[in-house]
């Protein structure tokens, strides 16, 4: 496996204009000697609106496919993920300097840690940022801790799935992102935590853009019946993985 971090981004036409900002944030990342990143951008569809915003860089791969939602786009992008690690970056978000190096250091230092997350700041339309309380202590996230917190706190996890950095082999073993219209990243986070220990960095690792067109801001995202169904299957999957006692072998 190449000493490479694969950045996976799902994109559709409305979010494509933000790709240059995401790219600039990647270019500001510094990695240890011998490591590199490669950005796989997967359009959720086959429009002509995304390609003009894709950076001209040999470290960037752009693919298109029939629409199925961001989880499907990210999962199909794994066909081009030839690195040891996968980092999520939504098209409209940005990585602060140092993020990739911190994620990498956490997993390289301990083979028993299979994934990493970090603190998030909302990036507001006027360019200002805003945090929110409730982050866990920096350090390991034990198996089952995310599900317990998520269930007790109105289906809100204490760590953000949009900041995931994960071992590629475990991501593939779990089937990638869940086949859901939304919350597919939360479903993956809970499955990861059901099978492995994680890490949380208290350093800011993501600027999460708030804008009118984002998917989580649409009325369909908060439809009560669909939300209840999503949460039920996300929880059931995590609990079954726990019941089966399947775990990531890293560190055993």
N, C-alpha and C positions, 0 to 999 in steps of 0.2 A: 504494500500500500504506500502510495506517495505521501511525503510529508507535506500534505496540502489540506487546507481548510476550504470546504465547499460552502459558499454562501448561496442559499436557495431563496429565490424571490418569486412569488406569484404576482402577476400584474394583469390588469385589464385597462381598457382605454381611459377611463376617468383618472386613474392614478398614474398613468404613464408619464405625465409631465414632471412628476416628482423624482423620477429615476436619476436625473443628473445630480440632485442633492444627495441621494443615497450613494451614488458613485463617488462623489467627493469625500464623503465620510469614510468610505472604504480606502480611498487613496491616502488618508491620514493615518491609517493603522500601521503600526510597526510590529513585526514579528521576529522571533529569535532566528539566528542564523540557520539556514537550511529549510526554513518553512516559507510557504507561500499561500496566497489565497486565490481562488478562482470563483467567479460569480456566474451562477446559472440562473438566467432570467427566463421564466416560463410564462408565456401569455395564456390566460384562461380564455381562449378563443383564437380566431384567425383574422383579426381585423388588420387594417393598414395603419392604425392609429398609434401603435406602440413602437414599432421599429425605428421611427425617426428620433425617438428619445433614448435609444439604447446606445451607450458609449462605444466608440470605436477603439477597442482595446483587446489585445489578444488574450487577456485574462477574463474576458467576458464571453459567455456563450448564450445565445438567444434562441429559444425554441417556441413554437406555437402548437396548439392542439385544440381539439373540440372542447367547448366549455363544460365545466363540471364543478366549478367553485374553487376556492383557493387551496383546499386540502388536496383535491385531485391534481391541481397544477403542481403543487409542491412535490407530491408523491411521484408523479411522472418525471419530474426533474431529477429524481434520484437515479434515473438511468444514466445521467451524465455526471454523477457525483463519484469521482474516483479518488477521493481523499479519505483520510482516517476519521475526519470530523466533519460535521455538518452544522452550519450556523444559519438560523432563520433571520431574514431581514425583509420586512414588508416593504413594498415599493414606495410607500409614502413616509417611511421612517428613516432615521439616521443613527449611526453608531458613533458615540463620542470617542475621541482618541484613547487608545489603550484598551479598548473593550476586548478585541480578539486575543491580545497577549494575555490578559487576565484569565479569560475563559480557558485558553490553552494551558496555562500554567497550573490551573486547578486540576485538570484532568491528567496532565502529564505527571504531576506530583503524586497522585494516588490512583492506582488502577481500580480501586474499589469505588471511585466516583465515576458515574457514567454520564452525567449531564450537569450543566451549569446554567444558572439564571443570574440576573442582576437587577439593581434598582432602576426604576423607570421615571422619567420626567415627561409630562405632557408638553408638547410643543404647540403653543397656541397660535392662532392666525396672525397675531401682531408680532410674532417672533419671540415673545417671552416664554418662559417655562414655568411649570408648576408641579410640585411634588405632592405626595399625599402620605398620611401617616399609616403605620401598620406594617412596615417592612419587618421581616424576621431578623434575628441576629445573623451577622456574617458567619459563614462556615457551612458545615455539612447539613444537608436536609435528609433526615432519616426516612427509611422506607415507611410508607403509609401516612406520613405527616401531612402531606398536601391534601389527600382525600379527607382526612379528619377535619382539617381546618376549613376546607371548601364546603363540606357538608354542614358545619356548624356556623358558617358565616354567609348564608344566603347564596351559595354557589359562587363565591368569589375566592380564588386561591390567594395565598399569601405571597406567591411569586408569580411573575408574569410570563405566560407561555410565548409571547412575542420576543422574549430574550433568549430563547433556548439555544444552547450549544451542546451537541450530543455526539456520542460515539456512533459512527455510521453503521456498524454492524448491529448494534442494538436497535437503532431506528428501523433498519430493514427487517429485523426479526419481529418487530411489533407491527409491521405492515404499513409504516409511514403514518400519515395523518388519517383521522377517522373520516369515513364517508358520510359526512353530515353537512347540511347547508350552512352551518355556523358552529362555533365552539369546537371545531375540529382540532384546534391547537390545544385547547383545554383537555380534550379527550386524550391527546397524546401525552400531555404533561402528567395526567393522573396515571396513565398506563406506565410511563417511565418510572414514576415514584412507587408504583406497586411492585416493580421488579428490581429496583436499584436505588442506591443512594445518590443524592445530588449535591449541589453546591449553590450557595447564594453569596453574591458579592454585594456589599453595601455601596460600592462605587457605582456611579451612574453608568449603565450599560446600554441605554436606549433612549432616544428622543422620539416619543410616540406622538405623531402628528394628529392634531385635532382639526378637521375640516369638514364642510358640509357634505361632501360626497363619500366619506368613508363608510364602509359597509356596516360597521357597528353603530352608526348613527341613523340607520334607516329604520322605519317603522316595522318592517318585517323581522328585524333582528330581535325585537322585544315582544313579538306575538306570543301571548301567554301559552297557548296550546302547544305551539311548536317548541317553545323554550322548555316547557315541562318534559316533552318527549326527548329533547336533546340531553337534558340533564339526567334523565332516567337511564338512557343507554350509556352515557359517559360513566355514570356511577356503577352500573352493572358490569361494564367491562373491567373497570379497575378492581371491583370486588371479586370477580371471577379469577382474574390473574392472581390476586392475593390468595384465594381459596385453593388454587391449583399449586401454590407454592413455587411457581416458576420464577426464577431470578436470573439476572444477568450474571454470567460466570466471572466477569472481571474482578480480580482481586481474590478469588477463591484459592 
